Amino acid sequence: MSARTEPQIIRDAAGRPTFAVIPYGEYQELVGKAAEEPYIPHAVVKRVVEDGVTPVRAWREHLELTQADVASRLGISQSAYAQQETAEKPRKSTLKKIADALGISVKVLDV
């Protein structure tokens, strides 16, 4: 399918848009593009934007890990990790190590 089609809009009883129906091929294309982008949960974004914490801290809290947990995975002390977590601009190599320890993509930490 080369040309985009207009979606069918399904409205509720009050006339508000409730669903949009699109061709399956277009849906697959959208899902494929979304899968290429790193996913950042709303709770993480909220902690960074509204509460002003670093992405590293927000992710650690979201994953329900303590500083000691992450420090142990990194092979460093909890106090050394705490310094990394509060750094405004950590080195890329440090972010990569932390991302690996958290089991996430470094892309979601490097914002």
Sine and cosine of phi, psi and omega as CSV:
sin_phi,cos_phi,sin_psi,cos_psi,sin_omega,cos_omega
0.00,0.00,0.89,-0.46,-0.08,-1.00
-1.00,-0.09,-0.56,0.83,-0.04,-1.00
-0.99,-0.13,0.67,-0.74,0.06,-1.00
-0.94,0.34,0.55,-0.83,0.06,-1.00
-0.93,-0.37,0.39,-0.92,0.05,-1.00
-0.96,0.28,0.70,-0.71,0.03,-1.00
-0.94,0.34,0.46,-0.89,0.12,-0.99
-1.00,0.05,0.80,-0.60,0.00,-1.00
-0.98,-0.19,0.82,-0.57,0.05,-1.00
-0.97,-0.25,0.79,-0.62,-0.08,-1.00
-0.95,-0.32,0.44,-0.90,0.05,-1.00
-0.99,0.14,-0.06,-1.00,-0.06,-1.00
-0.87,0.49,-0.45,0.89,0.00,-1.00
-1.00,0.03,-0.01,1.00,0.03,-1.00
1.00,0.02,0.11,0.99,0.01,-1.00
-0.99,0.13,0.65,-0.76,0.06,-1.00
-0.87,0.50,0.75,-0.66,-0.03,-1.00
-0.88,-0.48,-0.65,0.76,-0.01,-1.00
-0.68,-0.73,0.45,-0.89,0.15,-0.99
-0.83,-0.55,0.79,-0.61,0.00,-1.00
-0.96,-0.27,0.81,-0.58,0.01,-1.00
-0.80,-0.60,0.36,-0.93,0.05,-1.00
-0.85,0.52,0.56,-0.83,-0.08,-1.00
-0.85,0.52,-0.63,0.78,0.02,-1.00
-0.87,0.49,-0.66,0.75,0.04,-1.00
-0.92,0.38,-0.61,0.79,0.05,-1.00
-0.87,0.49,-0.74,0.68,0.00,-1.00
-0.87,0.49,-0.63,0.78,0.03,-1.00
-0.89,0.45,-0.69,0.73,0.02,-1.00
-0.90,0.43,-0.69,0.73,0.01,-1.00
-0.90,0.44,-0.65,0.76,0.03,-1.00
-0.88,0.47,-0.67,0.75,0.03,-1.00
-0.92,0.39,-0.64,0.77,0.00,-1.00
-0.91,0.43,-0.59,0.81,-0.02,-1.00
-0.93,0.37,-0.42,0.91,0.01,-1.00
-0.97,0.25,-0.43,0.90,-0.03,-1.00
-1.00,0.07,0.63,-0.78,0.06,-1.00
-0.92,0.38,0.63,-0.78,-0.03,-1.00
-1.00,-0.09,0.79,-0.61,0.07,-1.00
-0.85,-0.52,0.90,-0.44,-0.02,-1.00
-0.88,0.48,0.51,-0.86,0.00,-1.00
-0.83,0.56,-0.64,0.77,-0.02,-1.00
-0.87,0.50,-0.60,0.80,0.02,-1.00
-0.94,0.34,-0.73,0.69,0.02,-1.00
-0.86,0.51,-0.70,0.72,-0.02,-1.00
-0.87,0.50,-0.71,0.71,-0.01,-1.00
-0.89,0.46,-0.64,0.77,-0.02,-1.00
-0.95,0.30,-0.76,0.65,-0.11,-0.99
-0.97,0.25,-0.78,0.62,-0.10,-0.99
-0.99,0.12,-0.59,0.81,-0.10,-0.99
-0.98,-0.18,-0.19,0.98,0.09,-1.00
0.96,0.29,0.35,0.94,0.05,-1.00
-1.00,0.09,0.30,-0.96,0.02,-1.00
-0.96,0.29,0.42,-0.91,0.07,-1.00
-0.84,0.54,-0.58,0.82,0.00,-1.00
-0.88,0.48,-0.73,0.68,0.00,-1.00
-0.91,0.41,-0.70,0.72,-0.03,-1.00
-0.86,0.51,-0.68,0.73,0.02,-1.00
-0.92,0.39,-0.68,0.73,0.00,-1.00
-0.86,0.51,-0.72,0.70,0.01,-1.00
-0.90,0.44,-0.66,0.75,0.01,-1.00
-0.87,0.49,-0.60,0.80,0.00,-1.00
-0.99,0.12,0.04,1.00,0.04,-1.00
0.84,0.55,0.72,0.69,0.05,-1.00
-0.93,-0.37,0.50,-0.86,0.10,-0.99
-1.00,0.00,0.26,-0.97,0.09,-1.00
-0.87,0.50,-0.62,0.79,0.01,-1.00
-0.89,0.45,-0.62,0.78,0.04,-1.00
-0.86,0.51,-0.76,0.65,-0.05,-1.00
-0.93,0.36,-0.66,0.75,0.02,-1.00
-0.85,0.52,-0.67,0.75,0.02,-1.00
-0.88,0.47,-0.67,0.74,0.02,-1.00
-0.90,0.43,-0.51,0.86,-0.01,-1.00
-1.00,0.06,-0.24,0.97,-0.03,-1.00
0.97,0.23,0.49,0.87,0.02,-1.00
-0.79,-0.62,0.12,-0.99,0.01,-1.00
-0.98,0.22,0.34,-0.94,0.03,-1.00
-0.88,0.48,-0.64,0.77,-0.02,-1.00
-0.93,0.38,-0.59,0.81,0.06,-1.00
-0.91,0.41,-0.65,0.76,0.04,-1.00
-0.91,0.41,-0.64,0.77,0.00,-1.00
-0.84,0.55,-0.62,0.78,0.04,-1.00
-0.91,0.42,-0.65,0.76,0.02,-1.00
-0.91,0.42,-0.62,0.78,-0.06,-1.00
-0.92,0.38,-0.49,0.87,-0.03,-1.00
-1.00,-0.09,-0.09,1.00,-0.01,-1.00
-0.90,0.44,0.73,-0.68,0.01,-1.00
-0.94,0.33,-0.66,0.75,-0.01,-1.00
-0.74,-0.67,0.97,0.23,0.03,-1.00
-0.92,0.40,0.41,-0.91,0.05,-1.00
-0.89,0.46,0.47,-0.88,0.02,-1.00
-0.88,0.48,-0.60,0.80,0.01,-1.00
-0.91,0.41,-0.59,0.81,0.04,-1.00
-0.93,0.37,-0.70,0.72,0.03,-1.00
-0.86,0.51,-0.64,0.77,0.01,-1.00
-0.89,0.46,-0.69,0.72,0.01,-1.00
-0.90,0.43,-0.68,0.73,0.00,-1.00
-0.91,0.41,-0.69,0.72,0.02,-1.00
-0.86,0.51,-0.69,0.72,0.03,-1.00
-0.88,0.47,-0.67,0.74,0.00,-1.00
-0.91,0.42,-0.55,0.84,0.01,-1.00
-1.00,0.09,-0.26,0.96,-0.03,-1.00
0.97,0.23,0.54,0.84,-0.01,-1.00
-0.79,-0.62,0.16,-0.99,0.03,-1.00
-0.97,0.23,0.63,-0.78,0.04,-1.00
-0.90,0.44,-0.40,0.92,0.01,-1.00
-0.85,0.52,-0.56,0.83,-0.04,-1.00
-0.99,0.16,-0.17,0.98,0.07,-1.00
-0.99,-0.12,-0.45,0.89,-0.09,-1.00
-1.00,-0.01,0.94,0.35,-0.02,-1.00
-0.90,-0.43,0.00,0.00,0.00,0.00
